Amino acid sequence: MRRVYYAYALRLATHPVALHAFVLVLSIFVLSRLTHVAAIINNIMGVRVGDLGGYIFNTLVNAEFLTLVCVGVIFFTLLSLPLRLTLPRSRRMQTI
């Protein structure tokens, strides 16, 4: 019976939604280690609302490469997650 539990745990762990959640949590953790989140929030609170887009753009332009990679992974993981939630699993296997 233990093999059945192992197979079920592997099936759950390799589910696309579980993998997306793992990548999302890991990249948020790495981003929180690379940046000081409280300082970012304090800086954003000091910016006027109309200048917020330019401030975020300038912040991303002047960011380090690893920070940009983490932000990109978070962004694309959040964009692809609804697709994985709506497609049935058998169809996903055909598209890969």
Secondary structure, 3 states (H helix, E strand, C coil): CHHHHHHHHHHHHCCHHHHHHHHHHHHHHHHHHHCCHHHHHHHHHCCCHHHHHHHHHHHHHCCCHHHHHHHHHHHHHHHHHHHHHHCCHHHHHHHC
